[in-house]
Amino acid sequence: MSWSPCPDPVLGDRRTTDVIETLIVPRAVDLGEMTVRRALPSTKRQMVGPFIFFDQMGPAEFLTDQGIDVRPHPHINLATLTYLFEGEILHRDSLGTEQAIQPGAVNWMRAGRGIVHSERTSEQRRRDGQRLFGIQTWMALPAAQEETDPAFLHHKADALPVIDADGIRARLIAGQAFGAASPLATASETLYADVQLEPGARMPIDATYEERALYTIAGTIEVAGDRFEPAQLLVLRPGDGITVTATSAARFMLFGGAPMEGPRYIWWNFVSSRPERIAAAKEEWARGRFDTVPGDEAEFIPLPNRQDDPLRAEGGVHYP
């Protein structure tokens, strides 16, 4: 697998380089029906806290009789979290779960020792057409929890705390911030928030969590005198508080948490602290030893060939 090199910030303002450790411009790939921008992992950074994979999906416009069809595929030793700004995705998995994800809600799936799932557009949404726009992340599990039983959790949008004051509207997806706590139970210390700012609004971000990053979604923000446009990942320097100012109506994702106890191996849909576990998972999927997805048993995604570009491979939002 390969990524285009992402330049270090050359911003002309020492204050910014003091508070921003790494600036990553995601690799963008046009999958035909949708553009995917991958910010993590990159050549500059593998993880921020437990976040090892960060994809922006869309925005994309699906006409009637169109949609996504990510066929059943496996995961191990990680948790996935899907969060949408627009549209809907129907999740099914080998635990028997069938759950639509809608804007502001959370689908959190812990793969543990192994799970299989599919993501599709429902028949109703195909008939009506829809815009689809969202973020999919993977979180590495602590080594001691990698082989736990798989699990799935869903939280509706109204179950997540929303802070609305002084031109700031923030939905807390995971962790503790802004004087609130999310009900989502993650495997390790995790921060994840969807933040919207009105023009001119200022939002302080403290250094409570050791590793933090911002991913810009819309509008323009200013940090320490420099401006950042959409689709940029700003990894913040540990221990430094910052203030984000919106120079226009803006939206960004704030995320991070405690660092993992070591690096992770990643291949296709598999993440693990142990390379031999990745090799075993490849063999298990090739031999059909994973469970199937009830209601979606007819299809599956085979292991990619070595020469495949993983991001372009079928079901592209899932591939490192």
C-alpha positions in Angstrom: 0.0 0.0 0.0 1.2 3.5 -0.6 0.1 7.1 0.0 1.3 10.3 -1.6 3.7 12.2 0.6 2.0 15.0 2.7 4.1 18.1 3.1 5.0 19.5 6.5 3.4 22.8 7.2 5.3 25.7 5.7 3.0 28.4 6.9 5.1 31.5 7.4 4.0 31.9 11.1 6.1 30.3 13.8 3.1 30.4 16.2 1.2 27.9 14.1 4.2 25.5 13.7 4.5 25.6 17.5 1.0 24.3 18.1 0.5 22.1 15.0 2.7 19.1 15.1 1.7 17.7 11.6 -0.4 18.9 8.8 -1.8 16.1 6.5 -3.6 16.7 3.2 -5.7 13.5 2.7 -5.2 11.3 -0.4 -8.4 11.8 -2.5 -9.6 9.0 -4.8 -12.6 9.2 -7.1 -14.5 5.9 -6.8 -16.9 6.9 -9.5 -20.1 7.4 -7.4 -18.2 9.0 -4.5 -14.9 10.6 -3.7 -13.1 9.3 -0.6 -10.4 11.3 1.3 -8.2 9.3 3.6 -6.4 11.2 6.3 -5.2 8.3 8.5 -3.1 6.3 8.2 -0.6 8.4 6.3 3.2 8.4 5.7 3.3 11.2 8.3 1.2 9.6 11.1 -0.3 6.2 11.8 -2.6 7.0 14.7 -4.0 9.9 16.8 -5.0 8.3 20.1 -6.7 5.1 19.1 -7.8 6.4 15.7 -5.9 4.5 13.1 -8.2 5.1 10.1 -10.0 8.3 9.1 -12.0 8.5 5.9 -14.2 11.3 4.6 -17.0 9.8 2.4 -18.5 12.3 -0.1 -20.4 14.5 -0.2 -22.0 12.5 -3.0 -25.3 12.8 -4.8 -27.1 9.5 -5.5 -30.0 9.6 -7.9 -32.9 7.2 -7.9 -31.9 3.5 -8.2 -28.4 4.4 -7.0 -26.5 3.7 -3.8 -23.6 2.0 -2.1 -23.1 -1.7 -1.9 -20.2 -2.6 0.3 -20.5 -6.4 0.4 -19.8 -8.5 3.5 -16.2 -8.3 4.6 -14.3 -9.1 7.8 -12.5 -7.0 10.5 -10.4 -8.1 13.5 -8.8 -6.4 16.6 -10.4 -2.9 16.0 -13.6 -1.0 16.4 -15.3 1.0 13.6 -17.4 4.1 14.1 -19.6 5.5 11.4 -20.9 9.1 11.6 -23.0 10.9 9.0 -23.7 14.5 8.2 -26.2 13.6 5.4 -27.9 10.5 4.1 -28.3 7.0 5.5 -26.4 3.7 5.4 -27.8 0.3 6.3 -25.5 -1.8 8.5 -25.8 -5.6 8.8 -23.3 -7.8 10.6 -22.6 -11.4 11.6 -24.1 -10.9 15.1 -27.5 -10.5 13.4 -27.6 -6.7 13.7 -29.5 -4.7 11.2 -29.3 -1.0 11.9 -29.6 2.1 9.7 -27.2 4.9 10.6 -28.6 8.5 10.1 -27.0 12.0 10.7 -25.9 12.7 14.2 -26.2 9.1 15.4 -23.4 6.6 16.0 -22.9 3.0 14.8 -20.0 1.6 16.9 -18.9 -2.0 16.0 -16.2 -3.8 18.0 -14.6 -6.5 15.8 -12.6 -8.1 18.6 -11.6 -11.6 17.5 -13.6 -11.2 14.3 -16.8 -9.9 12.7 -18.2 -9.6 9.3 -20.5 -6.7 8.1 -22.0 -5.1 5.0 -23.0 -1.5 4.3 -25.6 -0.8 1.7 -28.2 1.7 0.7 -31.7 0.6 1.7 -34.4 0.0 -1.0 -36.3 3.0 0.2 -33.3 5.3 -0.1 -32.6 3.9 -3.6 -36.2 4.7 -4.7 -35.9 8.3 -3.3 -32.3 9.1 -4.0 -30.1 10.8 -1.4 -27.0 12.8 -0.6 -24.4 10.9 1.4 -21.7 12.6 3.4 -19.9 11.4 6.5 -16.9 10.1 8.3 -15.8 6.5 9.0 -13.1 5.8 11.5 -11.4 2.8 12.9 -10.0 2.7 16.4 -7.3 0.3 17.4 -8.1 -1.8 20.5 -5.7 -2.1 23.5 -3.6 -5.3 23.0 -5.3 -6.9 26.0 -8.8 -6.4 24.4 -8.0 -7.3 20.8 -9.5 -10.8 21.0 -12.6 -9.9 23.0 -16.0 -11.0 21.7 -17.4 -8.8 18.9 -20.2 -6.4 19.8 -22.3 -3.6 18.2 -23.7 -0.4 19.8 -26.0 2.2 18.3 -26.8 5.6 19.9 -29.4 7.8 18.3 -28.5 11.5 17.7 -30.7 12.7 20.6 -28.7 10.4 23.0 -25.5 12.3 22.4 -24.8 15.5 24.4 -25.0 18.7 22.4 -23.4 21.9 23.6 -24.9 25.1 22.1 -23.5 28.5 23.2 -21.6 31.6 22.0 -21.8 30.6 18.3 -20.6 27.0 19.0 -22.6 23.9 18.5 -20.7 20.7 19.4 -22.0 17.1 19.5 -19.9 14.9 21.8 -19.6 11.5 20.1 -17.1 9.9 22.5 -15.3 10.9 25.7 -15.6 13.9 28.0 -15.4 17.5 26.9 -17.3 20.8 27.2 -18.5 19.8 30.7 -20.4 16.8 29.2 -19.8 13.0 28.8 -20.8 10.8 25.9 -22.7 7.6 26.6 -20.6 5.7 24.1 -18.4 3.1 25.9 -15.1 2.9 24.0 -12.2 0.5 24.7 -9.7 3.2 25.7 -9.6 6.9 26.5 -11.2 8.5 23.4 -12.3 12.0 22.4 -14.5 12.6 19.3 -16.7 15.6 18.6 -18.5 17.2 15.7 -18.1 21.0 16.1 -19.9 23.7 14.1 -18.9 27.4 14.5 -20.7 30.5 13.4 -18.6 33.2 11.6 -16.3 34.9 14.2 -16.9 32.3 16.9 -13.9 31.2 19.0 -13.5 27.8 20.6 -10.7 27.0 23.0 -9.4 23.4 22.9 -7.5 22.4 26.0 -4.9 19.7 26.4 -6.8 17.3 28.6 -6.2 14.5 26.1 -2.6 13.6 25.2 -3.2 13.3 21.5 -5.6 15.5 19.6 -6.3 16.4 16.0 -8.8 18.5 14.0 -10.2 17.5 10.6 -11.8 20.4 8.7 -15.1 19.6 7.1 -16.5 23.0 5.9 -15.7 26.6 5.9 -12.4 28.2 7.0 -10.8 28.2 10.5 -7.9 30.1 11.9 -5.4 28.7 14.4 -2.6 30.9 15.7 -2.8 33.3 12.8 -3.0 30.8 9.9 -6.1 29.7 8.0 -7.1 26.2 7.0 -9.6 25.2 4.4 -11.8 22.0 4.3 -10.2 18.5 4.1 -7.1 19.1 6.1 -5.9 17.2 9.2 -4.2 19.2 11.9 -2.4 17.1 14.5 -1.9 19.3 17.6 1.2 19.3 19.7 0.7 17.5 23.0 0.3 19.7 26.1 -0.6 22.9 24.2 -4.1 24.5 24.4 -5.2 26.3 21.3 -8.1 28.5 20.2 -9.9 27.9 16.9 -11.6 30.9 15.3 -14.1 30.6 12.5 -13.5 33.1 9.7 -16.7 31.8 8.0 -19.3 29.3 9.1 -17.2 26.3 9.8 -17.3 22.6 10.8 -14.6 20.3 12.0 -14.1 17.0 13.8 -12.1 17.1 17.0 -10.7 13.7 17.9 -7.9 11.9 19.8 -7.3 10.2 23.1 -4.6 8.3 24.9 -1.9 6.8 22.7 -1.9 3.1 22.1 0.8 1.1 23.9 2.6 0.4 20.6 2.2 0.6 16.8 -0.3 -1.5 14.9 -0.1 -3.6 11.8 -2.7 -2.9 9.1 -3.6 -4.8 6.0 -6.8 -4.6 4.1 -9.6 -4.6 6.8 -7.4 -6.1 9.5 -5.6 -4.2 12.3 -3.6 -5.9 15.0 -0.6 -5.5 17.3 0.6 -8.9 16.0 1.6 -9.5 12.4 0.9 -13.2 12.8 -2.7 -12.4 13.7 -3.1 -10.5 10.4 -1.7 -13.6 8.6 -4.1 -15.9 10.4 -7.1 -13.6 9.6 -6.2 -13.6 5.9 -6.1 -17.4 5.9 -9.4 -17.6 7.8 -11.2 -15.3 5.3 -9.8 -17.1 2.3 -11.0 -20.4 3.7 -14.5 -19.2 4.6 -14.0 -19.6 8.4 -15.6 -16.3 9.4 -19.3 -16.1 10.3 -21.8 -14.9 7.6 -24.2 -11.9 7.7 -27.8 -13.0 8.2 -29.9 -11.5 5.4 -26.8 -10.8 3.3 -25.2 -14.2 2.7 -25.2 -14.3 -1.1 -22.1 -12.1 -1.6 -18.8 -11.3 -0.1 -15.6 -9.3 -0.9 -12.6 -11.6 -1.6 -9.1 -10.9 -0.4 -7.5 -8.3 -2.6 -4.7 -9.3 -4.9 -1.3 -8.0 -4.1 -1.3 -5.7 -7.1 -4.6 -4.0 -6.1 -4.6 -0.4 -5.0 -6.4 -1.0 -1.7 -8.2 2.4 -1.7 -9.6 1.7 -5.2 -10.6 -1.9 -4.4 -14.2 -2.7 -4.1 -15.8 -1.2 -0.9 -13.1 1.4 -1.1 -14.0 3.3 2.1 -12.7 0.3 4.1 -9.3 -0.2 2.7 -6.0 1.1 4.1 
